[in-house]
């Protein structure tokens, strides 16, 4: 399962940066494949946190090449993922 492979690849690096990888999902949104990483930390998450995590994980994902098809990477806060 892609989500588990992505979590295994990224979780320790995200944790080293001071964040929690709360959820990993992969699927289609309309006609676009989307890999969504929902992150959390103590206090509030802002756009700079999402950008920082994106910059950490993007090269790792490119190098590992776990997903053969093209996709969009979406790093967002836990608040977005809650009801």
Jmol script that loads the backbone (N, CA, C; Angstrom):
load data "model"
ATOM      1  N   UNK A   1       0.846  -1.190   0.000  1.00  0.00           N
ATOM      2  CA  UNK A   1       0.000   0.000   0.000  1.00  0.00           C
ATOM      3  C   UNK A   1       0.891   1.254   0.000  1.00  0.00           C
ATOM      4  N   UNK A   2       0.594   2.151  -0.908  1.00  0.00           N
ATOM      5  CA  UNK A   2       1.404   3.371  -1.093  1.00  0.00           C
ATOM      6  C   UNK A   2       1.476   4.190   0.198  1.00  0.00           C
ATOM      7  N   UNK A   3       0.347   4.331   0.883  1.00  0.00           N
ATOM      8  CA  UNK A   3       0.339   5.173   2.086  1.00  0.00           C
ATOM      9  C   UNK A   3       1.342   4.679   3.134  1.00  0.00           C
ATOM     10  N   UNK A   4       1.408   3.369   3.328  1.00  0.00           N
ATOM     11  CA  UNK A   4       2.353   2.828   4.317  1.00  0.00           C
ATOM     12  C   UNK A   4       3.793   3.048   3.863  1.00  0.00           C
ATOM     13  N   UNK A   5       4.069   2.850   2.583  1.00  0.00           N
ATOM     14  CA  UNK A   5       5.426   3.055   2.068  1.00  0.00           C
ATOM     15  C   UNK A   5       5.844   4.517   2.236  1.00  0.00           C
ATOM     16  N   UNK A   6       4.924   5.431   1.955  1.00  0.00           N
ATOM     17  CA  UNK A   6       5.215   6.863   2.100  1.00  0.00           C
ATOM     18  C   UNK A   6       5.451   7.195   3.575  1.00  0.00           C
ATOM     19  N   UNK A   7       4.603   6.687   4.459  1.00  0.00           N
ATOM     20  CA  UNK A   7       4.778   6.942   5.901  1.00  0.00           C
ATOM     21  C   UNK A   7       6.126   6.411   6.373  1.00  0.00           C
ATOM     22  N   UNK A   8       6.457   5.190   5.973  1.00  0.00           N
ATOM     23  CA  UNK A   8       7.736   4.595   6.388  1.00  0.00           C
ATOM     24  C   UNK A   8       8.922   5.431   5.905  1.00  0.00           C
ATOM     25  N   UNK A   9       8.801   5.978   4.709  1.00  0.00           N
ATOM     26  CA  UNK A   9       9.875   6.776   4.127  1.00  0.00           C
ATOM     27  C   UNK A   9      10.031   8.128   4.825  1.00  0.00           C
ATOM     28  N   UNK A  10       8.924   8.769   5.163  1.00  0.00           N
ATOM     29  CA  UNK A  10       8.956  10.175   5.567  1.00  0.00           C
ATOM     30  C   UNK A  10       8.829  10.453   7.063  1.00  0.00           C
ATOM     31  N   UNK A  11       8.219   9.537   7.800  1.00  0.00           N
ATOM     32  CA  UNK A  11       7.838   9.839   9.187  1.00  0.00           C
ATOM     33  C   UNK A  11       9.013  10.286  10.058  1.00  0.00           C
ATOM     34  N   UNK A  12      10.145   9.615   9.981  1.00  0.00           N
ATOM     35  CA  UNK A  12      11.262   9.971  10.858  1.00  0.00           C
ATOM     36  C   UNK A  12      11.824  11.348  10.509  1.00  0.00           C
ATOM     37  N   UNK A  13      11.907  11.674   9.220  1.00  0.00           N
ATOM     38  CA  UNK A  13      12.423  12.990   8.805  1.00  0.00           C
ATOM     39  C   UNK A  13      11.475  14.108   9.224  1.00  0.00           C
ATOM     40  N   UNK A  14      10.188  13.855   9.130  1.00  0.00           N
ATOM     41  CA  UNK A  14       9.199  14.851   9.555  1.00  0.00           C
ATOM     42  C   UNK A  14       9.282  15.042  11.066  1.00  0.00           C
ATOM     43  N   UNK A  15       9.445  13.943  11.795  1.00  0.00           N
ATOM     44  CA  UNK A  15       9.565  14.016  13.254  1.00  0.00           C
ATOM     45  C   UNK A  15      10.822  14.782  13.666  1.00  0.00           C
ATOM     46  N   UNK A  16      11.942  14.542  12.964  1.00  0.00           N
ATOM     47  CA  UNK A  16      13.191  15.260  13.251  1.00  0.00           C
ATOM     48  C   UNK A  16      13.004  16.768  13.108  1.00  0.00           C
ATOM     49  N   UNK A  17      12.118  17.182  12.229  1.00  0.00           N
ATOM     50  CA  UNK A  17      11.869  18.608  11.993  1.00  0.00           C
ATOM     51  C   UNK A  17      10.880  19.196  13.005  1.00  0.00           C
ATOM     52  N   UNK A  18      10.356  18.356  13.904  1.00  0.00           N
ATOM     53  CA  UNK A  18       9.470  18.845  14.951  1.00  0.00           C
ATOM     54  C   UNK A  18       7.989  18.717  14.652  1.00  0.00           C
ATOM     55  N   UNK A  19       7.649  17.885  13.678  1.00  0.00           N
ATOM     56  CA  UNK A  19       6.251  17.720  13.286  1.00  0.00           C
ATOM     57  C   UNK A  19       5.805  16.276  13.463  1.00  0.00           C
ATOM     58  N   UNK A  20       4.500  16.079  13.451  1.00  0.00           N
ATOM     59  CA  UNK A  20       3.896  14.758  13.527  1.00  0.00           C
ATOM     60  C   UNK A  20       3.231  14.486  12.184  1.00  0.00           C
ATOM     61  N   UNK A  21       3.509  13.346  11.589  1.00  0.00           N
ATOM     62  CA  UNK A  21       2.806  12.933  10.370  1.00  0.00           C
ATOM     63  C   UNK A  21       1.535  12.238  10.824  1.00  0.00           C
ATOM     64  N   UNK A  22       0.436  12.958  10.766  1.00  0.00           N
ATOM     65  CA  UNK A  22      -0.827  12.464  11.295  1.00  0.00           C
ATOM     66  C   UNK A  22      -1.513  11.490  10.344  1.00  0.00           C
ATOM     67  N   UNK A  23      -1.506  11.823   9.051  1.00  0.00           N
ATOM     68  CA  UNK A  23      -2.232  10.984   8.105  1.00  0.00           C
ATOM     69  C   UNK A  23      -1.589  11.084   6.723  1.00  0.00           C
ATOM     70  N   UNK A  24      -1.616   9.970   6.000  1.00  0.00           N
ATOM     71  CA  UNK A  24      -1.147   9.919   4.618  1.00  0.00           C
ATOM     72  C   UNK A  24      -2.269   9.323   3.784  1.00  0.00           C
ATOM     73  N   UNK A  25      -2.688  10.036   2.730  1.00  0.00           N
ATOM     74  CA  UNK A  25      -3.689   9.486   1.824  1.00  0.00           C
ATOM     75  C   UNK A  25      -3.222   9.680   0.388  1.00  0.00           C
ATOM     76  N   UNK A  26      -3.626   8.750  -0.461  1.00  0.00           N
ATOM     77  CA  UNK A  26      -3.312   8.855  -1.888  1.00  0.00           C
ATOM     78  C   UNK A  26      -4.546   8.449  -2.666  1.00  0.00           C
ATOM     79  N   UNK A  27      -4.931   9.281  -3.605  1.00  0.00           N
ATOM     80  CA  UNK A  27      -6.096   8.955  -4.426  1.00  0.00           C
ATOM     81  C   UNK A  27      -6.349  10.037  -5.445  1.00  0.00           C
ATOM     82  N   UNK A  28      -7.429   9.871  -6.159  1.00  0.00           N
ATOM     83  CA  UNK A  28      -7.801  10.838  -7.189  1.00  0.00           C
ATOM     84  C   UNK A  28      -8.723  11.901  -6.616  1.00  0.00           C
ATOM     85  N   UNK A  29      -8.430  13.152  -6.954  1.00  0.00           N
ATOM     86  CA  UNK A  29      -9.338  14.260  -6.698  1.00  0.00           C
ATOM     87  C   UNK A  29      -9.712  14.778  -8.068  1.00  0.00           C
ATOM     88  N   UNK A  30     -10.888  14.414  -8.530  1.00  0.00           N
ATOM     89  CA  UNK A  30     -11.245  14.691  -9.915  1.00  0.00           C
ATOM     90  C   UNK A  30     -10.409  13.802 -10.806  1.00  0.00           C
ATOM     91  N   UNK A  31      -9.629  14.412 -11.711  1.00  0.00           N
ATOM     92  CA  UNK A  31      -8.776  13.632 -12.601  1.00  0.00           C
ATOM     93  C   UNK A  31      -7.307  13.685 -12.182  1.00  0.00           C
ATOM     94  N   UNK A  32      -7.041  14.257 -10.992  1.00  0.00           N
ATOM     95  CA  UNK A  32      -5.667  14.469 -10.534  1.00  0.00           C
ATOM     96  C   UNK A  32      -5.343  13.505  -9.388  1.00  0.00           C
ATOM     97  N   UNK A  33      -4.224  12.786  -9.509  1.00  0.00           N
ATOM     98  CA  UNK A  33      -3.738  11.954  -8.407  1.00  0.00           C
ATOM     99  C   UNK A  33      -3.133  12.877  -7.356  1.00  0.00           C
ATOM    100  N   UNK A  34      -3.532  12.680  -6.089  1.00  0.00           N
ATOM    101  CA  UNK A  34      -3.069  13.555  -5.017  1.00  0.00           C
ATOM    102  C   UNK A  34      -2.543  12.734  -3.844  1.00  0.00           C
ATOM    103  N   UNK A  35      -1.323  13.069  -3.429  1.00  0.00           N
ATOM    104  CA  UNK A  35      -0.744  12.512  -2.213  1.00  0.00           C
ATOM    105  C   UNK A  35      -0.876  13.589  -1.146  1.00  0.00           C
ATOM    106  N   UNK A  36      -1.656  13.303  -0.119  1.00  0.00           N
ATOM    107  CA  UNK A  36      -1.907  14.281   0.936  1.00  0.00           C
ATOM    108  C   UNK A  36      -1.215  13.843   2.218  1.00  0.00           C
ATOM    109  N   UNK A  37      -0.424  14.749   2.781  1.00  0.00           N
ATOM    110  CA  UNK A  37       0.218  14.539   4.074  1.00  0.00           C
ATOM    111  C   UNK A  37      -0.413  15.521   5.048  1.00  0.00           C
ATOM    112  N   UNK A  38      -1.022  15.000   6.095  1.00  0.00           N
ATOM    113  CA  UNK A  38      -1.603  15.859   7.125  1.00  0.00           C
ATOM    114  C   UNK A  38      -0.643  15.864   8.301  1.00  0.00           C
ATOM    115  N   UNK A  39      -0.181  17.066   8.647  1.00  0.00           N
ATOM    116  CA  UNK A  39       0.830  17.213   9.699  1.00  0.00           C
ATOM    117  C   UNK A  39       0.252  17.935  10.911  1.00  0.00           C
ATOM    118  N   UNK A  40       0.919  17.763  12.034  1.00  0.00           N
ATOM    119  CA  UNK A  40       0.526  18.411  13.272  1.00  0.00           C
ATOM    120  C   UNK A  40       1.791  18.723  14.061  1.00  0.00           C
ATOM    121  N   UNK A  41       1.661  19.542  15.087  1.00  0.00           N
ATOM    122  CA  UNK A  41       2.746  19.838  16.019  1.00  0.00           C
ATOM    123  C   UNK A  41       2.131  20.492  17.250  1.00  0.00           C
ATOM    124  N   UNK A  42       2.953  20.704  18.265  1.00  0.00           N
ATOM    125  CA  UNK A  42       2.510  21.467  19.420  1.00  0.00           C
ATOM    126  C   UNK A  42       2.200  22.884  18.956  1.00  0.00           C
ATOM    127  N   UNK A  43       1.072  23.435  19.366  1.00  0.00           N
ATOM    128  CA  UNK A  43       0.707  24.777  18.930  1.00  0.00           C
ATOM    129  C   UNK A  43       0.030  24.733  17.575  1.00  0.00           C
ATOM    130  N   UNK A  44       0.055  25.865  16.896  1.00  0.00           N
ATOM    131  CA  UNK A  44      -0.650  25.983  15.628  1.00  0.00           C
ATOM    132  C   UNK A  44       0.263  25.708  14.443  1.00  0.00           C
ATOM    133  N   UNK A  45      -0.310  25.136  13.415  1.00  0.00           N
ATOM    134  CA  UNK A  45       0.369  24.932  12.139  1.00  0.00           C
ATOM    135  C   UNK A  45      -0.011  26.108  11.239  1.00  0.00           C
ATOM    136  N   UNK A  46       0.991  26.688  10.578  1.00  0.00           N
ATOM    137  CA  UNK A  46       0.683  27.734   9.606  1.00  0.00           C
ATOM    138  C   UNK A  46       1.252  27.339   8.247  1.00  0.00           C
ATOM    139  N   UNK A  47       1.050  28.195   7.263  1.00  0.00           N
ATOM    140  CA  UNK A  47       1.485  27.882   5.904  1.00  0.00           C
ATOM    141  C   UNK A  47       3.002  27.663   5.831  1.00  0.00           C
ATOM    142  N   UNK A  48       3.763  28.375   6.647  1.00  0.00           N
ATOM    143  CA  UNK A  48       5.224  28.203   6.649  1.00  0.00           C
ATOM    144  C   UNK A  48       5.621  26.801   7.097  1.00  0.00           C
ATOM    145  N   UNK A  49       4.860  26.239   8.047  1.00  0.00           N
ATOM    146  CA  UNK A  49       5.122  24.862   8.485  1.00  0.00           C
ATOM    147  C   UNK A  49       4.883  23.881   7.332  1.00  0.00           C
ATOM    148  N   UNK A  50       3.800  24.099   6.606  1.00  0.00           N
ATOM    149  CA  UNK A  50       3.478  23.217   5.478  1.00  0.00           C
ATOM    150  C   UNK A  50       4.548  23.322   4.398  1.00  0.00           C
ATOM    151  N   UNK A  51       5.018  24.535   4.130  1.00  0.00           N
ATOM    152  CA  UNK A  51       6.074  24.741   3.132  1.00  0.00           C
ATOM    153  C   UNK A  51       7.358  24.045   3.587  1.00  0.00           C
ATOM    154  N   UNK A  52       7.690  24.181   4.862  1.00  0.00           N
ATOM    155  CA  UNK A  52       8.912  23.564   5.393  1.00  0.00           C
ATOM    156  C   UNK A  52       8.871  22.041   5.236  1.00  0.00           C
ATOM    157  N   UNK A  53       7.747  21.431   5.605  1.00  0.00           N
ATOM    158  CA  UNK A  53       7.619  19.976   5.473  1.00  0.00           C
ATOM    159  C   UNK A  53       7.651  19.577   4.006  1.00  0.00           C
ATOM    160  N   UNK A  54       7.001  20.357   3.153  1.00  0.00           N
ATOM    161  CA  UNK A  54       7.031  20.077   1.718  1.00  0.00           C
ATOM    162  C   UNK A  54       8.473  20.058   1.206  1.00  0.00           C
ATOM    163  N   UNK A  55       9.275  21.024   1.642  1.00  0.00           N
ATOM    164  CA  UNK A  55      10.674  21.099   1.205  1.00  0.00           C
ATOM    165  C   UNK A  55      11.500  19.923   1.720  1.00  0.00           C
ATOM    166  N   UNK A  56      11.128  19.381   2.867  1.00  0.00           N
ATOM    167  CA  UNK A  56      11.822  18.210   3.420  1.00  0.00           C
ATOM    168  C   UNK A  56      11.453  16.957   2.636  1.00  0.00           C
ATOM    169  N   UNK A  57      10.179  16.762   2.368  1.00  0.00           N
ATOM    170  CA  UNK A  57       9.717  15.487   1.814  1.00  0.00           C
ATOM    171  C   UNK A  57       9.809  15.387   0.298  1.00  0.00           C
ATOM    172  N   UNK A  58       9.737  16.505  -0.401  1.00  0.00           N
ATOM    173  CA  UNK A  58       9.728  16.449  -1.858  1.00  0.00           C
ATOM    174  C   UNK A  58      10.946  15.725  -2.434  1.00  0.00           C
ATOM    175  N   UNK A  59      12.180  16.080  -2.019  1.00  0.00           N
ATOM    176  CA  UNK A  59      13.341  15.356  -2.569  1.00  0.00           C
ATOM    177  C   UNK A  59      13.353  13.876  -2.185  1.00  0.00           C
ATOM    178  N   UNK A  60      12.859  13.554  -0.996  1.00  0.00           N
ATOM    179  CA  UNK A  60      12.819  12.150  -0.569  1.00  0.00           C
ATOM    180  C   UNK A  60      11.860  11.348  -1.438  1.00  0.00           C
ATOM    181  N   UNK A  61      10.701  11.940  -1.723  1.00  0.00           N
ATOM    182  CA  UNK A  61       9.720  11.264  -2.574  1.00  0.00           C
ATOM    183  C   UNK A  61      10.249  11.103  -3.998  1.00  0.00           C
ATOM    184  N   UNK A  62      10.912  12.147  -4.505  1.00  0.00           N
ATOM    185  CA  UNK A  62      11.471  12.070  -5.857  1.00  0.00           C
ATOM    186  C   UNK A  62      12.524  10.970  -5.951  1.00  0.00           C
ATOM    187  N   UNK A  63      13.389  10.898  -4.954  1.00  0.00           N
ATOM    188  CA  UNK A  63      14.468   9.902  -4.956  1.00  0.00           C
ATOM    189  C   UNK A  63      13.923   8.483  -4.833  1.00  0.00           C
ATOM    190  N   UNK A  64      12.954   8.292  -3.935  1.00  0.00           N
ATOM    191  CA  UNK A  64      12.411   6.944  -3.702  1.00  0.00           C
ATOM    192  C   UNK A  64      11.542   6.478  -4.866  1.00  0.00           C
ATOM    193  N   UNK A  65      10.888   7.417  -5.554  1.00  0.00           N
ATOM    194  CA  UNK A  65      10.064   7.118  -6.727  1.00  0.00           C
ATOM    195  C   UNK A  65       9.055   6.001  -6.447  1.00  0.00           C
ATOM    196  N   UNK A  66       8.328   6.127  -5.334  1.00  0.00           N
ATOM    197  CA  UNK A  66       7.346   5.115  -4.937  1.00  0.00           C
ATOM    198  C   UNK A  66       6.095   5.139  -5.811  1.00  0.00           C
ATOM    199  N   UNK A  67       5.794   6.297  -6.380  1.00  0.00           N
ATOM    200  CA  UNK A  67       4.559   6.458  -7.157  1.00  0.00           C
ATOM    201  C   UNK A  67       4.958   6.707  -8.612  1.00  0.00           C
ATOM    202  N   UNK A  68       4.605   5.767  -9.478  1.00  0.00           N
ATOM    203  CA  UNK A  68       5.054   5.848 -10.873  1.00  0.00           C
ATOM    204  C   UNK A  68       4.275   6.875 -11.689  1.00  0.00           C
ATOM    205  N   UNK A  69       3.014   7.101 -11.348  1.00  0.00           N
ATOM    206  CA  UNK A  69       2.218   8.068 -12.106  1.00  0.00           C
ATOM    207  C   UNK A  69       2.436   9.476 -11.570  1.00  0.00           C
ATOM    208  N   UNK A  70       2.055  10.471 -12.361  1.00  0.00           N
ATOM    209  CA  UNK A  70       2.209  11.847 -11.891  1.00  0.00           C
ATOM    210  C   UNK A  70       1.165  12.139 -10.810  1.00  0.00           C
ATOM    211  N   UNK A  71       1.536  12.994  -9.856  1.00  0.00           N
ATOM    212  CA  UNK A  71       0.633  13.327  -8.752  1.00  0.00           C
ATOM    213  C   UNK A  71       0.973  14.702  -8.207  1.00  0.00           C
ATOM    214  N   UNK A  72       0.034  15.230  -7.436  1.00  0.00           N
ATOM    215  CA  UNK A  72       0.216  16.501  -6.744  1.00  0.00           C
ATOM    216  C   UNK A  72       0.463  16.180  -5.274  1.00  0.00           C
ATOM    217  N   UNK A  73       1.465  16.823  -4.687  1.00  0.00           N
ATOM    218  CA  UNK A  73       1.741  16.675  -3.257  1.00  0.00           C
ATOM    219  C   UNK A  73       1.042  17.793  -2.509  1.00  0.00           C
ATOM    220  N   UNK A  74       0.213  17.430  -1.536  1.00  0.00           N
ATOM    221  CA  UNK A  74      -0.528  18.393  -0.731  1.00  0.00           C
ATOM    222  C   UNK A  74      -0.141  18.176   0.733  1.00  0.00           C
ATOM    223  N   UNK A  75       0.580  19.142   1.318  1.00  0.00           N
ATOM    224  CA  UNK A  75       0.925  19.093   2.731  1.00  0.00           C
ATOM    225  C   UNK A  75       0.019  20.087   3.439  1.00  0.00           C
ATOM    226  N   UNK A  76      -0.778  19.606   4.397  1.00  0.00           N
ATOM    227  CA  UNK A  76      -1.714  20.490   5.073  1.00  0.00           C
ATOM    228  C   UNK A  76      -1.772  20.178   6.556  1.00  0.00           C
ATOM    229  N   UNK A  77      -2.434  21.040   7.296  1.00  0.00           N
ATOM    230  CA  UNK A  77      -2.518  20.884   8.746  1.00  0.00           C
ATOM    231  C   UNK A  77      -3.636  19.919   9.111  1.00  0.00           C
ATOM    232  N   UNK A  78      -3.539  19.396  10.312  1.00  0.00           N
ATOM    233  CA  UNK A  78      -4.527  18.464  10.817  1.00  0.00           C
ATOM    234  C   UNK A  78      -5.918  19.101  10.840  1.00  0.00           C
ATOM    235  N   UNK A  79      -5.995  20.393  11.105  1.00  0.00           N
ATOM    236  CA  UNK A  79      -7.282  21.077  11.185  1.00  0.00           C
ATOM    237  C   UNK A  79      -8.063  20.931   9.889  1.00  0.00           C
ATOM    238  N   UNK A  80      -7.352  20.957   8.742  1.00  0.00           N
ATOM    239  CA  UNK A  80      -8.025  20.802   7.447  1.00  0.00           C
ATOM    240  C   UNK A  80      -8.673  19.428   7.352  1.00  0.00           C
ATOM    241  N   UNK A  81      -8.027  18.433   7.964  1.00  0.00           N
ATOM    242  CA  UNK A  81      -8.518  17.066   7.844  1.00  0.00           C
ATOM    243  C   UNK A  81      -9.608  16.707   8.835  1.00  0.00           C
ATOM    244  N   UNK A  82      -9.917  17.574   9.776  1.00  0.00           N
ATOM    245  CA  UNK A  82     -10.950  17.222  10.760  1.00  0.00           C
ATOM    246  C   UNK A  82     -12.306  17.703  10.309  1.00  0.00           C
ATOM    247  N   UNK A  83     -13.323  17.191  10.997  1.00  0.00           N
ATOM    248  CA  UNK A  83     -14.698  17.506  10.594  1.00  0.00           C
ATOM    249  C   UNK A  83     -14.952  18.938  10.785  1.00  0.00           C
TER     250      UNK A  83
END
end "model"
wireframe off; spacefill off
backbone 0.3
color backbone group
